[in-house]
């Protein structure tokens, strides 16, 4: 039974590590896609500017201008990005409160349509962007089967592109304190209150203009009109109550619960009583078999030696004499823990100088005496032992 519990714990830990690695790889992938999109957009802008400069040059040259294409759209369409390429990549951390909805009026802060106000056509919380109707329009390369559908043969068409959430601001009418008339104002900061969550987990909240008591109502949604079809379920059939819960019978049979849990899953940590009793009996039988094994005197001695080594390793501590001996060994051998390796030629030269001076001993290699070697010792001092 212990092996089964250990297997379940190890499997859960391994799955948690795998999910953590996958999350890190997903974040790195999103950042890489964002960098690729920024590089593609810069290249597209450079290409469009190049085509515009060519058009200006053609006007100046007149009939001497080279033939580069039928019109500007045809020239740009030679290297246009697709709609998928112009879509902003997914953000690493989605915004907690997305305060812009379809139908809001916003002003664009950056780009070619800067300071223009438009109606939000589409919102995308995954990429943290919005699309404004009729603004931020760029030519997009269409598939081959699109050519000729609208009477034209150009492979490009104009389409609204996504705008980052941070590049737009809400526009809401606010009463003028002097005249009392309503005028449009750009909402720089939005305050949130009355955050609620329904049974499905969908959050709703109220928008306010920061530092004021002006509420920003959400745009009204038009309910779609549905028509009954023959394949639709009737309302009286859908609302019919076919199950009445009671305390005498469980809502889900035990057999169905066991099937849902996965009887042979390695992540399972809930088992039947019969299965647990069986595994406990197997553990007892394994212990009895181990006890019934023939133990020779040599095996007994080896077990005793191993136990003594384990106990000795647990209780043994580094004493002062052991640390001193380790320090001497490290100093003599010149280990990498020292800041500088001793130069043995200098040490040997120092030993010969000490012998000539009359000290009468040879210090260990790699260790210099602590006293001052420039002046000879006094005659009354005895030579240290060799």
C-alpha positions as CSV (number, residue, x, y, z in Angstrom):
1,X,0.0,0.0,0.0
2,X,2.9,2.3,0.7
3,X,4.2,1.9,-2.9
4,X,0.8,2.9,-4.3
5,X,0.6,6.0,-2.1
6,X,4.2,6.9,-3.1
7,X,3.4,6.4,-6.7
8,X,0.4,8.7,-6.5
9,X,2.4,11.4,-4.8
10,X,5.3,11.2,-7.3
11,X,2.9,11.2,-10.2
12,X,1.2,14.4,-9.0
13,X,4.5,16.1,-8.3
14,X,5.8,15.2,-11.8
15,X,2.6,16.5,-13.4
16,X,2.9,19.8,-11.4
17,X,6.5,20.2,-12.7
18,X,5.4,19.5,-16.2
19,X,2.5,22.0,-16.1
20,X,4.9,24.6,-14.7
21,X,7.4,24.0,-17.5
22,X,4.5,24.2,-20.1
23,X,3.3,27.5,-18.5
24,X,6.8,29.0,-18.8
25,X,7.1,27.8,-22.4
26,X,3.7,29.3,-23.2
27,X,4.8,32.7,-21.7
28,X,8.0,32.6,-23.7
29,X,6.1,31.7,-26.9
30,X,3.7,34.6,-26.4
31,X,6.6,37.1,-25.9
32,X,8.3,35.7,-29.0
33,X,5.1,36.1,-31.1
34,X,4.8,39.7,-29.8
35,X,8.3,40.5,-30.9
36,X,7.7,38.9,-34.3
37,X,4.6,41.0,-34.8
38,X,6.3,44.2,-33.9
39,X,9.1,43.4,-36.4
40,X,6.6,42.5,-39.1
41,X,4.6,45.7,-38.5
42,X,7.8,47.9,-38.7
43,X,8.8,46.2,-42.0
44,X,5.3,46.7,-43.4
45,X,5.4,50.4,-42.5
46,X,8.8,50.8,-44.2
47,X,7.4,49.1,-47.3
48,X,4.4,51.4,-47.5
49,X,6.5,54.5,-47.0
50,X,8.8,53.3,-49.8
51,X,5.7,52.8,-52.2
52,X,4.6,56.4,-51.3
53,X,8.0,57.8,-52.1
54,X,7.9,55.9,-55.5
55,X,4.5,57.5,-56.2
56,X,5.9,61.0,-55.5
57,X,8.9,60.3,-57.7
58,X,6.6,59.1,-60.5
59,X,4.7,62.4,-60.4
60,X,7.9,64.4,-60.6
61,X,9.3,62.3,-63.5
62,X,6.1,62.4,-65.5
63,X,6.3,60.3,-68.7
64,X,9.8,59.2,-67.9
65,X,8.7,57.3,-64.7
66,X,9.3,53.6,-64.8
67,X,6.3,51.1,-64.9
68,X,6.1,49.7,-61.4
69,X,2.4,48.7,-61.3
70,X,-1.1,49.8,-62.1
71,X,-1.9,51.8,-59.0
72,X,-0.7,52.2,-55.4
73,X,-2.8,49.4,-54.0
74,X,-1.4,47.0,-56.6
75,X,2.1,47.9,-55.7
76,X,1.6,47.6,-52.0
77,X,-0.2,44.2,-52.5
78,X,3.0,42.7,-53.8
79,X,4.2,42.3,-50.2
80,X,1.0,42.7,-48.1
81,X,0.6,40.8,-44.8
82,X,-2.4,38.5,-44.3
83,X,-5.2,39.2,-41.8
84,X,-3.8,36.6,-39.4
85,X,-0.4,38.2,-39.5
86,X,-1.9,41.6,-38.7
87,X,-3.7,40.2,-35.6
88,X,-2.0,41.2,-32.4
89,X,-0.4,38.2,-30.5
90,X,-2.0,37.0,-27.2
91,X,-0.9,38.8,-24.1
92,X,1.1,37.0,-21.4
93,X,-1.3,38.1,-18.6
94,X,-4.9,39.0,-19.6
95,X,-6.4,42.2,-18.3
96,X,-8.5,41.7,-15.1
97,X,-11.1,44.3,-16.0
98,X,-11.7,45.1,-19.7
99,X,-13.5,48.4,-19.5
100,X,-14.3,48.8,-23.3
101,X,-17.2,47.1,-24.9
102,X,-18.7,46.9,-28.4
103,X,-20.6,50.1,-29.0
104,X,-18.4,52.5,-26.9
105,X,-17.0,55.6,-28.4
106,X,-13.2,55.9,-28.2
107,X,-10.4,58.2,-29.3
108,X,-7.2,56.9,-30.8
109,X,-4.0,58.2,-29.2
110,X,-1.3,56.8,-31.6
111,X,-1.0,55.9,-35.3
112,X,-2.1,57.5,-38.5
113,X,-5.7,58.1,-37.2
114,X,-4.5,59.9,-34.1
115,X,-7.1,62.1,-32.3
116,X,-10.0,60.6,-34.3
117,X,-13.1,59.3,-32.5
118,X,-14.9,56.2,-33.6
119,X,-17.2,53.4,-32.6
120,X,-15.8,50.2,-31.2
121,X,-16.6,47.4,-33.7
122,X,-14.9,44.4,-32.0
123,X,-13.0,43.7,-28.7
124,X,-10.5,41.0,-28.1
125,X,-9.4,40.5,-24.4
126,X,-7.0,37.7,-25.4
127,X,-4.8,40.1,-27.4
128,X,-5.8,43.2,-25.3
129,X,-7.0,45.1,-28.4
130,X,-10.0,46.6,-30.0
131,X,-11.2,47.4,-33.6
132,X,-12.7,50.8,-34.4
133,X,-15.1,51.1,-37.2
134,X,-13.6,52.9,-40.2
135,X,-10.3,53.8,-38.4
136,X,-6.8,52.2,-38.5
137,X,-7.5,50.8,-41.9
138,X,-4.7,49.0,-43.7
139,X,-4.5,47.1,-47.0
140,X,-4.6,43.3,-46.3
141,X,-3.6,40.6,-48.8
142,X,-6.7,38.4,-49.5
143,X,-6.7,34.8,-50.6
144,X,-6.6,34.0,-54.3
145,X,-10.2,32.9,-54.5
146,X,-11.3,36.5,-53.3
147,X,-10.0,38.1,-56.6
148,X,-12.7,39.1,-58.9
149,X,-15.6,38.7,-56.5
150,X,-16.3,42.4,-56.2
151,X,-15.5,43.2,-59.8
152,X,-11.8,43.9,-59.1
153,X,-8.6,41.9,-59.6
154,X,-6.4,43.5,-57.0
155,X,-5.1,41.0,-54.4
156,X,-5.5,43.6,-51.5
157,X,-8.4,45.0,-49.6
158,X,-8.8,47.6,-46.9
159,X,-9.7,46.3,-43.4
160,X,-9.7,47.6,-39.9
161,X,-6.7,46.4,-37.9
162,X,-6.5,45.8,-34.2
163,X,-5.5,48.7,-31.9
164,X,-3.9,48.1,-28.5
165,X,-6.0,48.8,-25.4
166,X,-3.5,51.3,-24.1
167,X,-3.7,53.3,-27.4
168,X,-7.4,54.2,-27.0
169,X,-9.4,56.1,-24.4
170,X,-13.2,56.2,-23.8
171,X,-15.1,59.3,-24.9
172,X,-18.1,60.1,-22.7
173,X,-20.3,63.3,-22.5
174,X,-19.8,65.2,-19.2
175,X,-21.7,68.2,-18.0
176,X,-19.8,71.5,-18.2
177,X,-19.6,73.1,-14.8
178,X,-19.8,76.6,-16.2
179,X,-22.5,76.3,-18.9
180,X,-24.2,73.1,-17.8
181,X,-24.2,71.7,-21.3
182,X,-23.0,68.2,-22.2
183,X,-19.7,68.0,-24.0
184,X,-17.5,65.1,-25.0
185,X,-14.5,64.4,-22.8
186,X,-11.7,61.9,-22.9
187,X,-11.8,59.6,-19.8
188,X,-8.2,59.2,-18.7
189,X,-8.9,56.9,-15.8
190,X,-11.9,54.7,-15.0
191,X,-13.0,53.7,-11.4
192,X,-14.6,50.3,-10.8
193,X,-17.2,49.4,-8.2
194,X,-20.0,46.9,-7.5
195,X,-18.0,43.9,-8.8
196,X,-20.3,40.8,-8.8
197,X,-20.1,37.3,-10.2
198,X,-23.0,35.2,-11.3
199,X,-23.4,31.4,-11.2
200,X,-21.5,30.9,-14.4
201,X,-18.5,32.8,-13.1
202,X,-19.1,35.9,-15.3
203,X,-18.2,39.2,-13.6
204,X,-20.1,42.4,-13.9
205,X,-19.1,45.8,-12.6
206,X,-20.0,49.5,-12.8
207,X,-17.8,52.1,-14.6
208,X,-17.2,55.6,-13.2
209,X,-15.2,58.6,-14.3
210,X,-12.4,58.8,-11.7
211,X,-12.5,61.6,-9.2
212,X,-16.2,62.3,-10.1
213,X,-19.6,61.0,-9.6
214,X,-20.3,60.5,-13.3
215,X,-21.3,56.9,-14.2
216,X,-20.4,55.5,-17.6
217,X,-23.2,53.2,-18.6
218,X,-22.5,50.1,-20.6
219,X,-23.8,50.2,-24.2
220,X,-27.1,48.5,-24.8
221,X,-26.9,45.1,-26.5
222,X,-29.4,44.3,-29.2
223,X,-30.9,40.9,-28.6
224,X,-30.8,38.6,-31.6
225,X,-34.1,37.4,-33.0
226,X,-34.4,33.6,-33.0
227,X,-36.8,31.5,-35.0
228,X,-38.1,28.1,-34.0
229,X,-37.0,25.2,-36.2
230,X,-38.3,21.6,-36.4
231,X,-35.1,20.3,-34.7
232,X,-35.4,22.6,-31.7
233,X,-36.5,21.2,-28.3
234,X,-39.8,22.5,-27.1
235,X,-39.8,24.7,-24.0
236,X,-42.3,22.6,-22.2
237,X,-40.1,19.5,-22.7
238,X,-37.0,21.4,-21.5
239,X,-38.7,22.7,-18.4
240,X,-40.2,19.3,-17.4
241,X,-38.8,18.1,-14.0
242,X,-37.7,14.5,-14.4
243,X,-35.6,14.1,-11.3
244,X,-36.6,14.7,-7.6
245,X,-33.7,14.4,-5.1
246,X,-34.3,12.4,-1.9
247,X,-32.3,11.5,1.2
248,X,-33.0,7.8,0.6
249,X,-31.1,7.4,-2.6
250,X,-27.8,9.0,-3.6
251,X,-27.9,11.2,-6.7
252,X,-25.1,9.4,-8.4
253,X,-24.6,5.5,-8.1
254,X,-21.4,4.3,-6.5
255,X,-20.5,2.4,-9.6
256,X,-20.6,5.5,-11.7
257,X,-18.4,7.4,-9.3
258,X,-15.8,4.6,-9.4
259,X,-15.9,4.7,-13.2
260,X,-15.4,8.5,-13.2
261,X,-12.5,8.3,-10.8
262,X,-10.4,6.0,-13.0
263,X,-9.7,2.8,-11.2
264,X,-6.3,2.2,-12.8
265,X,-5.1,5.8,-12.8
266,X,-1.8,6.5,-11.2
267,X,-3.2,9.8,-9.8
268,X,-5.9,8.1,-7.8
269,X,-5.7,8.6,-4.1
270,X,-9.1,7.2,-3.1
271,X,-9.5,3.4,-3.1
272,X,-12.2,0.9,-2.2
273,X,-12.1,-0.7,1.3
274,X,-11.6,-4.2,-0.2
275,X,-8.7,-3.0,-2.3
276,X,-7.0,-1.4,0.7
277,X,-7.5,-4.5,2.8
278,X,-6.0,-6.6,0.0
279,X,-2.9,-4.4,-0.2
280,X,-2.5,-4.4,3.6
281,X,-2.5,-8.2,3.6
282,X,0.1,-8.2,0.8
283,X,2.3,-5.9,2.9
284,X,2.0,-8.2,5.9
285,X,2.8,-11.2,3.8
286,X,5.9,-9.4,2.4
287,X,7.1,-8.6,6.0
288,X,6.5,-12.1,7.1
289,X,8.5,-13.5,4.2
290,X,11.4,-11.1,5.0
291,X,11.4,-12.3,8.6
292,X,11.3,-15.9,7.5
293,X,14.5,-15.6,5.4
294,X,17.6,-17.4,6.6
295,X,20.1,-15.0,8.0
296,X,23.7,-16.1,8.1
297,X,26.2,-14.9,10.7
298,X,28.0,-12.9,8.0
299,X,24.8,-11.1,7.0
300,X,24.1,-10.3,10.6
301,X,27.5,-8.8,11.1
302,X,27.3,-6.7,7.9
303,X,23.9,-5.4,9.0
304,X,25.3,-4.5,12.4
305,X,28.2,-2.7,10.8
306,X,25.9,-0.7,8.5
307,X,23.7,0.3,11.4
308,X,26.8,1.5,13.4
309,X,28.0,3.5,10.5
310,X,24.6,5.2,10.0
311,X,24.4,6.0,13.7
312,X,28.0,7.3,13.8
313,X,27.3,9.5,10.8
314,X,24.3,11.0,12.5
315,X,26.0,11.8,15.8
316,X,29.5,12.7,14.7
317,X,30.3,16.4,14.7
318,X,33.3,18.5,13.5
319,X,35.4,19.2,16.6
320,X,38.1,21.8,17.0
321,X,40.9,19.3,16.4
322,X,39.3,18.0,13.2
323,X,38.9,21.5,11.9
324,X,42.5,22.3,12.8
325,X,43.8,19.2,11.0
326,X,41.7,20.1,7.9
327,X,43.1,23.6,7.9
328,X,46.7,22.4,8.0
329,X,46.1,19.9,5.2
330,X,44.5,22.6,3.0
331,X,47.4,25.0,3.7
332,X,50.1,22.4,2.9
333,X,48.5,21.2,-0.3
334,X,47.6,24.6,-1.6
335,X,43.9,23.9,-2.3
336,X,41.8,26.1,-4.7
337,X,40.1,27.7,-1.6
338,X,43.2,29.8,-1.1
339,X,43.4,33.1,-2.8
340,X,46.8,32.5,-4.3
341,X,48.7,29.2,-4.9
342,X,52.0,29.2,-3.2
343,X,55.1,29.4,-5.4
344,X,57.2,26.4,-4.4
345,X,60.4,27.9,-5.8
346,X,60.0,30.9,-3.5
347,X,59.3,28.6,-0.6
348,X,62.5,26.6,-1.3
349,X,64.5,29.8,-1.6
350,X,63.1,31.0,1.7
351,X,64.0,27.7,3.4
352,X,67.6,27.8,2.2
353,X,67.9,31.4,3.4
354,X,66.6,30.4,6.8
355,X,69.1,27.5,7.0
356,X,71.9,29.9,6.1
357,X,70.7,32.3,8.8
358,X,70.9,29.6,11.4
359,X,67.3,28.8,12.2
360,X,68.0,25.1,12.0
361,X,64.6,23.9,10.9
362,X,62.7,23.3,7.7
363,X,59.0,24.5,7.6
364,X,56.4,22.5,5.7
365,X,56.1,23.2,2.1
366,X,53.4,25.8,1.4
367,X,53.6,27.4,4.9
368,X,55.8,30.4,5.8
369,X,56.8,31.2,9.3
370,X,54.9,34.0,11.0
371,X,57.9,35.8,12.4
372,X,59.9,38.6,10.7
373,X,62.6,36.9,8.6
374,X,64.6,40.1,7.9
375,X,66.2,40.2,11.3
376,X,67.9,37.2,12.9
377,X,66.5,35.9,16.2
378,X,68.0,36.9,19.5
379,X,70.7,34.6,20.9
380,X,68.7,33.8,24.1
381,X,65.8,32.4,22.0
382,X,66.0,28.7,21.4
383,X,65.5,27.3,17.9
384,X,62.0,25.8,17.3
385,X,61.8,22.0,17.0
386,X,62.2,20.6,13.6
